Amino acid sequence: MEKLLNSDAIQHALAERGITQKQLADAVGISSQAVTNWLKGKDFPRPASLLKLATTLSLTFEQLVKTSDAGRPVIAYRKKANAKTTATHLAKAEGIGMLLKPLVAHLTELQALRTLITSPSTDYDKLQTIVSQTRNRLGIGEQAVLGYESLIGEFKECGAVLVPVLWGAKGNHENALHIRLPQEDVTFIFLNLDTHLEDFKFWMAHELAHVLTPELSGTNPGEDFADAYAGALLYPKACAESAYHQAIRQATADKMFGVLMREAQTHMISLNTVFQQVKQYAKSTSLPPLLIEETAIHARRNSLRGPLVSEALFDPMPPSPQRYIAACENAFQTGFFHALKRMIVESGTGAAYIQQVLDTPLQDALALHEELRR
């Protein structure tokens, strides 16, 4: 793919900042002629120079580089309720994706032979077959609790790079972000640790579905399948069947709640996930539904919220850069920070890059940069 700098955007940024091409060249550490060649499309900067150019002008890669659709990152957001993904959300995520491209060269070798779901479907019986195959591959029985370590191992086997972040307790798209770089054949999964423990596993399973169905990433059918896959993988038919028959024998709604809540706590997932899977099981087998209103499930769930993943992982909060990086590497088996460290040491990448790619405050980026330089 031929790559060109967006010379109009660069000239506009220079004018806004009152910077000459000579001053820009000095800031990037190259000659004025090199800048001229870039702007005329005769040459293209190396990754390290491209990063310095982006940070000096405060431009995202999407603003800085003209790329064909073949080189554009594929974005998938974790939907919540009726939240809509706006053009601003997509542009910001694509900008992060473009920033990640130079980092790929610093990653350790990723798994080449990967498992894919070739015929994704939200049909109940077909979906149960798909999740059964996943559980069999992981060596997990139909009624066993699916642990975090199995999910994390599956991401690693599929060549996906986990990026745990601290984005605050957000309500819409900031809980998980999937960025696939098709030309580089690498997927980055940003997981917000400032989410409740009972929801976090669902979001991880949702993102795993995207990794296993790359052709659906960034589409509405892909989001629908990912939601369906996550619920069924975490609480499959065998679990839902057992819970249904226990609950239906209870004399009151409160006792039914008790059955579902115990299951949610055992599997470390939300009450709503258990309820939805039991509901789908009953519908698929033409059994009468549980006499529990969905609004009551949400109200009960919201009143019983557990701690955030970040609180459980880092207590006390906030973590130091050293603790944050060590916990991410050990708990999530990610090579992201090791690659970032190599990039900083070998290419002289600055804190502004960390600020943009992790979407974090500059003060935090500076602290992380100082730790990674050691």
JOLINWO-V6980 format. One record per backbone hydrogen bond with DSSP energy under -1.0 kcal/mol. CO is the residue of the C=O (numbers start at 1). NH is the residue of the N-H. E is the energy in kcal/mol with one decimal. If there is no record, write none. Layout:
co->{CO CO}
nh->{NH NH}
e->{E E}
This chain:
co->{4 5 6 7 8 9 10 11 12 13 14 14 20 21 22 23 24 25 25 31 32 33 34 35 36 37 37 38 46 47 48 49 50 51 52 53 54 60 61 64 66 68 69 74 76 80 86 87 88 89 90 91 92 93 94 95 96 100 103 104 123 124 125 126 127 128 129 130 131 132 133 134 135 147 148 149 150 151 152 153 154 155 156 161 163 165 168 175 176 177 178 179 180 181 181 186 187 188 189 190 191 193 193 195 196 196 199 200 201 202 203 204 205 206 207 208 212 213 216 219 220 221 222 223 224 225 226 227 228 229 230 231 236 237 238 239 240 241 242 243 244 247 252 253 254 255 256 257 258 259 260 261 262 263 264 270 271 272 273 274 275 276 277 278 279 280 281 282 283 290 293 294 295 296 297 298 299 301 307 308 309 310 311 320 321 322 323 324 325 326 327 328 335 336 337 338 339 340 341 342 343 344 351 352 353 354 355 361 362 363 364 365 366 367 368 369}
nh->{66 7 10 11 12 13 14 15 16 17 18 19 24 25 26 27 28 29 30 35 36 37 38 39 40 42 43 41 50 51 52 53 54 55 56 57 59 64 65 6 4 71 72 180 178 83 90 91 92 93 94 95 96 97 98 99 100 104 106 107 127 128 129 130 131 132 133 134 135 136 137 138 140 151 152 153 154 155 156 157 158 160 159 189 191 193 170 192 78 190 76 188 74 185 186 181 161 179 163 177 165 195 310 309 199 200 203 204 205 206 207 208 209 210 211 212 117 216 219 223 224 225 226 227 228 229 230 231 232 233 234 235 240 241 242 243 244 245 246 247 248 250 256 257 258 259 260 261 262 263 264 265 266 267 269 274 275 276 277 278 279 280 281 282 283 284 285 287 286 292 297 298 299 300 301 302 303 304 197 312 313 314 315 324 325 326 327 328 329 330 331 332 339 340 341 342 343 344 345 346 347 348 355 356 357 358 360 365 366 367 368 369 370 371 372 373}
e->{-3.5 -1.5 -2.0 -2.7 -2.2 -2.2 -2.5 -2.3 -2.3 -1.7 -1.1 -2.3 -2.3 -2.6 -2.3 -2.2 -2.2 -2.0 -2.4 -1.5 -2.2 -2.6 -2.2 -2.5 -1.8 -2.2 -1.2 -1.3 -2.8 -2.2 -1.9 -2.4 -2.3 -2.5 -2.5 -1.9 -2.2 -2.0 -2.8 -3.2 -1.3 -1.5 -1.1 -2.7 -2.4 -2.5 -2.1 -2.7 -2.3 -2.3 -2.9 -2.1 -1.9 -2.3 -2.4 -1.9 -1.6 -1.0 -1.8 -1.5 -3.0 -2.2 -1.6 -2.0 -2.5 -1.9 -1.9 -1.8 -2.7 -2.5 -2.2 -1.7 -3.0 -1.5 -2.9 -2.1 -1.9 -2.0 -2.0 -2.4 -1.6 -2.4 -1.4 -2.9 -1.6 -3.2 -1.9 -2.2 -1.3 -3.1 -2.2 -3.1 -3.0 -1.5 -1.4 -3.3 -3.1 -2.8 -3.3 -2.2 -2.7 -1.1 -2.3 -2.9 -1.5 -1.8 -1.9 -2.1 -2.4 -2.5 -2.2 -2.1 -1.8 -1.2 -1.9 -2.2 -2.8 -2.0 -1.7 -1.8 -2.5 -2.5 -2.2 -2.2 -2.2 -3.2 -2.3 -2.0 -2.1 -2.8 -2.2 -1.9 -2.3 -2.9 -1.6 -2.5 -2.5 -2.0 -1.7 -2.8 -3.0 -1.8 -1.7 -2.8 -1.9 -1.7 -2.2 -3.0 -2.1 -1.8 -2.3 -2.5 -2.3 -2.4 -2.1 -1.6 -2.5 -2.8 -2.0 -2.3 -2.7 -2.3 -2.1 -2.4 -2.1 -2.4 -1.5 -2.7 -1.0 -2.2 -1.5 -2.1 -2.2 -2.5 -2.7 -2.6 -1.4 -1.1 -2.4 -2.0 -2.5 -2.6 -1.4 -2.8 -2.5 -2.3 -2.6 -2.1 -2.5 -2.6 -2.8 -1.5 -2.2 -2.3 -2.3 -2.2 -2.2 -2.3 -2.5 -2.8 -2.4 -1.3 -2.5 -2.0 -2.9 -2.3 -1.6 -2.3 -2.7 -1.7 -2.4 -2.7 -2.3 -1.8 -2.6 -1.5}
